[in-house]
Amino acid sequence: MEEARKEVGEIIDRLAVIYDEEDVNSPDILREIERLGARLKELTGKTIEECRYFEQYWSYMSLDDVVDRVL
């Protein structure tokens, strides 16, 4: 369970950076979002859309708190 928790945290953190700093219309970034979204679904049963509150999570909660909510 701890490995899955760690991976979910890494996915959420990367997605937060993507949505804050990257060009989400770039084909490479779109592929990465798709890949991360598929893995998030495998690990949690939730889609990126169901976890959208993670965007800019650092402004109001810790990564651990976001992971707890997602899991």
C-alpha positions as CSV (number, residue, x, y, z in Angstrom):
1,M,0.0,0.0,0.0
2,E,2.9,2.4,0.8
3,E,4.3,2.0,-2.7
4,A,0.9,2.8,-4.3
5,R,0.6,5.8,-2.0
6,K,4.0,7.0,-3.0
7,E,3.2,6.6,-6.7
8,V,-0.2,8.4,-6.4
9,G,1.7,11.3,-4.7
10,E,4.2,11.4,-7.6
11,I,1.4,11.4,-10.2
12,I,-0.6,14.1,-8.4
13,D,2.6,16.2,-8.0
14,R,3.5,15.9,-11.7
15,L,-0.1,16.7,-12.8
16,A,-0.1,19.7,-10.6
17,V,3.1,21.0,-12.2
18,I,1.8,20.2,-15.7
19,Y,-1.5,22.1,-15.2
20,D,0.4,25.0,-13.6
21,E,3.5,25.4,-15.8
22,E,3.2,23.3,-19.0
23,D,1.5,23.8,-22.3
24,V,-1.4,21.4,-22.0
25,N,-2.0,21.6,-25.7
26,S,1.4,20.1,-26.5
27,P,1.1,16.6,-28.0
28,D,3.9,15.4,-25.7
29,I,2.2,16.8,-22.6
30,L,-1.2,15.5,-23.7
31,R,0.3,12.0,-24.0
32,E,1.9,12.3,-20.6
33,I,-1.4,13.5,-19.1
34,E,-3.1,10.5,-20.7
35,R,-0.5,8.1,-19.3
36,L,-0.6,9.6,-15.8
37,G,-4.4,9.5,-15.9
38,A,-4.5,5.9,-16.8
39,R,-2.1,5.0,-14.0
40,L,-4.1,7.1,-11.5
41,K,-7.2,5.2,-12.5
42,E,-5.5,1.9,-12.1
43,L,-4.2,2.8,-8.6
44,T,-7.3,4.7,-7.3
45,G,-10.3,3.9,-9.5
46,K,-10.6,7.6,-10.0
47,T,-10.1,9.7,-13.1
48,I,-8.1,13.0,-13.3
49,E,-11.4,14.8,-13.4
50,E,-12.5,13.3,-10.2
51,C,-9.3,14.5,-8.6
52,R,-9.1,18.0,-10.1
53,Y,-8.8,19.5,-6.6
54,F,-5.2,18.6,-6.7
55,E,-4.4,21.4,-9.1
56,Q,-2.2,23.9,-7.2
57,Y,-2.8,21.8,-4.0
58,W,0.4,23.3,-2.5
59,S,-1.4,26.6,-2.0
60,Y,-3.8,25.2,0.6
61,M,-2.8,21.6,1.6
62,S,0.0,19.2,1.7
63,L,0.6,16.5,-0.9
64,D,-0.1,13.9,1.8
65,D,-3.5,15.4,2.4
66,V,-4.3,15.3,-1.3
67,V,-3.2,11.7,-1.5
68,D,-5.4,10.8,1.5
69,R,-8.4,12.4,-0.3
70,V,-7.7,10.6,-3.6
71,L,-7.2,7.2,-1.9
